[in-house]
Amino acid sequence: MMELAIAVLVFGGAFAVLEVAFQVGRRSKPKEAPPQLATIQGAMLGLLGLLLGFSFSGATGRFIDRQDVLMREANAMGTAYLRADLLDEPHATALRNAVRSYCDARIALFERQTDDNANAIRRSLSDLQAAAWKAGVDGAKAAGGPVPGVVLPPLNEMFDLLATRDNMVQRHIPPLVLALLCGCVAVSIGVIGYACGLQRRRGIGTVGAFVMLLAVALWVTIDFDYPSRGIIRLSDQPLREVRAEMDPLPN
């Protein structure tokens, strides 16, 4: 519902601004647009292009970085699971079970959860981290030799990457910049609508298409920047592929 509300707000707001500005222009006394209006339109659209370009580029870059961290996290899980073979029983089985359950919990976080469910999963991740680390440390101590330096690093990386990913999820376009971007879109559409109103022509085919394009660009930029809430979401395929390579939990 949140994604739908944002889409309706962006698209509905864009065309509402266009219509209001058109009506204002149509009721104005001058029959022709003042000469400075074209200059203002060009300057506004130039500023809008700059803001939208930087915002879209930043949102896309953050989205790709989040997906890259997820891939590295999945690789760390797979490595930690395989290196459990270096431990003696029962530590090897305990580590495999903890990593397997940890991967399941991470996949569950990608499903649309209520806040309470998501918080419960995060608490379980903390417990699973403790269980995996204890199994790894106990098994490494029992094995001795170079085993601690082989088994423990991927576990530590797995935990660190989860913290990194959680931190990256909180990185968004600064609210002031987002407000400036939305305001620039609204003013630009308003100036275009006002000019159409002065000419007594809406120009639905061209103006409507341009406003739709602006609305889509703004909506995609916002949606890209909130991958855990928007329609454009990160893919959990790396985690699912690693999980498929792990043995099923014992009955």
Steps between C-alpha positions, in 0.01 A plus 500: 500500500789737573644449150159560343444813710834648392427426133153658524643802681773557240288449187184657639692795640682563171180518295318695771773766492479506119124550503503767771774694323312468170183644653696787653660578165168471315339755731788746465452815293795475261421291195863418425778378720741773611840471330684426824283193562692293245826595673359402838379168359843421359676590825255298709530193280879529502505511880252213513712290266804560719323410824321200352815370333711514816219357715430213262869422464548497878194280560611255230853486640374427851269230364789328320724529808232335715468213253879460496512481881226237490703291253808523722291401803365194318854399400614535861215273614593239242866513602419474871275201432766316298780568747299336776639177348831586666345465845443186699155388608278621658636847421483451122131410505420781744672755274328372186159510667558854629618630160213326323241646737672840472464487121131407535444798730674734256279377218192549719594867545457552127138393515251773581477487876320703760724707725447258788594198287806677361617592851451140613709375207774749581507378860528143375791606277683627807443167675616308194811714475584412859433129437708493181789685662498274807499187282782639287714610794449178696573289194805706407642474851450124498663461157787737567773572246405727207127417524396813698649724231304315232159443662442824691570773237201416274273499805627840602456628144146360489406692814675820393329502160159477664583810705632669184186415310277628781697824501472537122123451512482817709684706237257703290474827317515770773146620580585860412633394158195281440272791594692729265470243220125459551456877520698551180286241320182668624613852403621385158168329429318806631688735265423271205133482598482878542647554152245258353224685682610831349471342157164340589631158390584208728713308249414166661699300245833676552467674836323204658770262379773728635332531840454124511869454423598738781268320742638159404860621539424646844311191614773259381766710674310485829419130459864415419611672820273288724564140385353347817168684456459579132391296202857479363659267754834333550520142378552230762611254231862483628375391841261246351774353282730460800218351705425247225859376524466430872367172631140512627444530871471163675148388578 
